[in-house]
Amino acid sequence: MEQTTCHSLKNSLLTYFGAETQVSESREGCVLVLPTKTLDDRYVAVFVDRKSADYFVVHDAGKTSAELHSQGVHITELREEAFSSMADKLGAVFTDGIFQVGCKQSDLYSAILAIGQCETMGMWHLLGHKPDLTEEPVVSLVERGVTAWKPPYNHRIQSRVPIKGKVANHVLDFVSFPDVEYRQPIGVKILRPSDDALAKAREYGFFVYDTEKTYFERWLRLAIMTKADKWTKNAKQLVASLSTSTLEVETGDEESIPRRVPATLEQMAA
């Protein structure tokens, strides 16, 4: 292809991307909708939050995880590890269901492209996906238990609740918000041991310490430790010391979760 034609193609492509890229303001910064699509026929949306004069957090706002969940693809431990590995190779991280990158302005454009790639590649799980009806995901079992709980006061349940700490942003899997002022919300966090249970416990500890002296410090905390047989004694003790209550679920005993969660919440609210 002649050089002049190549330059013309480049200019045309730049014009196309410029015209098709949509930008809008959000509470924290900007939302960019790129002219590329995911496997479920969505345009990629990248969120850019300015944290200081020269520091940004670029992320997908958890939309990839949410879209997969809405189509019956749950973020299991294996998928979480795969997403973390993929994000790492692209210069990002996958934490609490969110692809994100923290960067300075000089790296902002590459961070936007990296998150866009994570969103596009993250949806490949839809290929050939068939719902597994033989094993209900832990998050669904916990949701059944939380919604089955009937406290002696009116309340509402919300999932994937964002928590803003002094240093970082966090997410609680479920929160029970009471309709009476003298009751505190109850936050539920599902903890999976992964390859290093103590590291997971310390990660949970960071969340707790990061929310000290904030509005969220007063909330009651229920930590649900899955595969409890794989947690070390020190890891269990650390999580217990940082929680209002804990619920240990042994491998293979996941079906007991919907029954045990309401009983545990009842004790916490007593």
Solvent accessible surface area in square Angstrom, and as a share of the most:
residue,aa,sasa,rsa
1,M,174,0.77
2,E,126,0.57
3,Q,134,0.59
4,T,101,0.59
5,T,62,0.36
6,C,61,0.36
7,H,101,0.45
8,S,61,0.39
9,L,106,0.53
10,K,122,0.52
11,N,89,0.46
12,S,63,0.41
13,L,93,0.46
14,L,108,0.54
15,T,95,0.55
16,Y,111,0.42
17,F,79,0.33
18,G,57,0.55
19,A,70,0.54
20,E,80,0.36
21,T,37,0.21
22,Q,103,0.46
23,V,94,0.54
24,S,64,0.41
25,E,159,0.71
26,S,42,0.27
27,R,232,0.85
28,E,78,0.35
29,G,20,0.19
30,C,51,0.30
31,V,21,0.12
32,L,30,0.15
33,V,48,0.28
34,L,23,0.12
35,P,20,0.13
36,T,60,0.35
37,K,94,0.40
38,T,8,0.05
39,L,96,0.48
40,D,32,0.17
41,D,100,0.52
42,R,43,0.16
43,Y,118,0.45
44,V,0,0.00
45,A,12,0.09
46,V,0,0.00
47,F,39,0.16
48,V,12,0.07
49,D,12,0.06
50,R,129,0.47
51,K,75,0.32
52,S,59,0.38
53,A,90,0.69
54,D,69,0.36
55,Y,93,0.36
56,F,8,0.03
57,V,23,0.13
58,V,0,0.00
59,H,27,0.12
60,D,0,0.00
61,A,45,0.35
62,G,11,0.11
63,K,71,0.30
64,T,1,0.00
65,S,13,0.09
66,A,60,0.46
67,E,45,0.20
68,L,0,0.00
69,H,82,0.37
70,S,83,0.54
71,Q,77,0.34
72,G,28,0.26
73,V,0,0.00
74,H,37,0.16
75,I,39,0.20
76,T,57,0.33
77,E,37,0.16
78,L,141,0.70
79,R,58,0.21
80,E,51,0.23
81,E,74,0.33
82,A,47,0.36
83,F,2,0.01
84,S,44,0.29
85,S,57,0.37
86,M,24,0.11
87,A,0,0.00
88,D,106,0.55
89,K,164,0.70
90,L,46,0.23
91,G,55,0.53
92,A,6,0.04
93,V,81,0.46
94,F,16,0.06
95,T,56,0.32
96,D,38,0.20
97,G,11,0.11
98,I,36,0.18
99,F,0,0.00
100,Q,49,0.22
101,V,19,0.11
102,G,42,0.40
103,C,11,0.07
104,K,124,0.52
105,Q,85,0.38
106,S,101,0.65
107,D,75,0.39
108,L,18,0.09
109,Y,157,0.60
110,S,69,0.45
111,A,5,0.04
112,I,15,0.08
113,L,115,0.57
114,A,10,0.08
115,I,0,0.00
116,G,7,0.07
117,Q,89,0.39
118,C,0,0.00
119,E,1,0.00
120,T,52,0.30
121,M,90,0.40
122,G,0,0.00
123,M,0,0.00
124,W,129,0.45
125,H,24,0.11
126,L,35,0.17
127,L,122,0.61
128,G,77,0.74
129,H,51,0.23
130,K,169,0.72
131,P,87,0.55
132,D,90,0.47
133,L,166,0.82
134,T,129,0.75
135,E,124,0.56
136,E,59,0.27
137,P,32,0.20
138,V,31,0.18
139,V,34,0.20
140,S,19,0.12
141,L,1,0.00
142,V,0,0.00
143,E,70,0.31
144,R,118,0.43
145,G,0,0.00
146,V,2,0.01
147,T,69,0.40
148,A,58,0.45
149,W,6,0.02
150,K,158,0.67
151,P,17,0.11
152,P,102,0.64
153,Y,27,0.10
154,N,111,0.57
155,H,44,0.20
156,R,136,0.50
157,I,51,0.26
158,Q,74,0.33
159,S,56,0.36
160,R,108,0.39
161,V,9,0.05
162,P,95,0.60
163,I,2,0.01
164,K,120,0.51
165,G,10,0.09
166,K,118,0.50
167,V,121,0.69
168,A,36,0.28
169,N,87,0.45
170,H,15,0.07
171,V,13,0.07
172,L,5,0.03
173,D,14,0.07
174,F,4,0.02
175,V,0,0.00
176,S,5,0.03
177,F,34,0.14
178,P,24,0.15
179,D,95,0.49
180,V,47,0.27
181,E,175,0.79
182,Y,168,0.64
183,R,66,0.24
184,Q,60,0.27
185,P,13,0.08
186,I,3,0.01
187,G,1,0.01
188,V,3,0.02
189,K,28,0.12
190,I,8,0.04
191,L,6,0.03
192,R,51,0.19
193,P,2,0.01
194,S,53,0.34
195,D,139,0.72
196,D,77,0.40
197,A,9,0.07
198,L,50,0.25
199,A,48,0.37
200,K,39,0.16
201,A,0,0.00
202,R,151,0.55
203,E,90,0.41
204,Y,6,0.02
205,G,5,0.05
206,F,95,0.39
207,F,15,0.06
208,V,8,0.05
209,Y,123,0.47
210,D,6,0.03
211,T,4,0.02
212,E,65,0.29
213,K,182,0.77
214,T,36,0.21
215,Y,130,0.50
216,F,45,0.19
217,E,79,0.35
218,R,135,0.49
219,W,16,0.06
220,L,48,0.24
221,R,43,0.16
222,L,0,0.00
223,A,0,0.00
224,I,0,0.00
225,M,1,0.00
226,T,4,0.02
227,K,57,0.24
228,A,0,0.00
229,D,81,0.42
230,K,120,0.51
231,W,14,0.05
232,T,73,0.42
233,K,148,0.63
234,N,98,0.50
235,A,0,0.00
236,K,49,0.21
237,Q,97,0.43
238,L,54,0.27
239,V,0,0.00
240,A,50,0.39
241,S,85,0.55
242,L,15,0.08
243,S,18,0.12
244,T,72,0.42
245,S,29,0.18
246,T,41,0.24
247,L,10,0.05
248,E,64,0.29
249,V,0,0.00
250,E,79,0.35
251,T,72,0.42
252,G,69,0.66
253,D,60,0.31
254,E,38,0.17
255,E,120,0.54
256,S,9,0.06
257,I,0,0.00
258,P,19,0.12
259,R,169,0.62
260,R,65,0.24
261,V,0,0.00
262,P,27,0.17
263,A,56,0.44
264,T,14,0.08
265,L,1,0.00
266,E,77,0.34
267,Q,137,0.61
268,M,22,0.10
269,A,8,0.06
270,A,119,0.92
